[in-house]
Amino acid sequence: MSQHFTINADMGEGIGLHRFGYDADLMPLVDLINVACGFHAGDPQVMRTTVSLAAEHGVRVGAHPGLPDLVGFGRRRMALTPDEVDDLFTYQVGALCGFLERAGQPLSHIKPHGALWGMLADDPELMRAAARATKAFEVPFLGLAGTAHESVCREEGVDFVAEMYVDMDYDARARLILTRSAHETDPAAAAERVSRATRGETVAAADGTPLTLSFQTVCVHSDAPSAVVVARAVREVLDDHDRSTTSPEGDNA
């Protein structure tokens, strides 16, 4: 049976009077969102309104815990112990769960943000602490295949959901090239990457190396200038994929 793919987006990344991203425009185009929980962005009002908007659209809500670094938007690495990682997850996810409970919505998953995401991908010891915290909430972990995200989740018995990225570049090892700010993405190029990947074909790394990407969900960052048109292009590709694999012709192929 052909695989069903989803779109996810990081949302609720504002604080006070400041808002980042195109949450309202993206919400009808995505299947699940990752909501900032207060450390890199996302105050109580932002969390509440983001959860409410997702509920209106029937979009699943996951937690997006990050490093306590508002100035750097959670994109600067910090020295952490495993216990500190566990506490960061528990504190932030717990805060979001309060708003989800009030809205009558379940927690869907956990996906770390920014530099914390990269630290966990590279450090199995830190990732074990993140996996333990995720397991306590009884939800899947979204991350990058072929890294400690995946291997440690398997070891710890945590459901793992692999992501593909269309608005960031990969290096020759199929690792993301992390940047401090979002950039413009060509929606046609994003659609082509997703189309090739859903067919099991290779996609090109930044240096041209052909990569075979394992994924179940496609991430579109909400703060990129072209986020809405990119999400719309990806949505069209995935909807076409679903139609082709559920049609009588697709069943008999």
Secondary structure by P-SEA (a helix, b strand, c coil): cbbbbbbbbbcccccccccccccccccccccbbbbbcccccccaaaaaaaaaaaaaabbbbbbbcccccccccccbbbbbcaaaaaaaaaaaaaaaaaaaaaacccccbbbbcaaaaaaaaccaaaaaaaaaaaaaacbbbbccccccccaaaaaaccbbbbbbbcccccccccccccccbbbbbcaaaaaaaaaaaaacbbbbccccccccccccbbbbbccccaaaaaaaaaaaaaaaaaaaaaccccccc
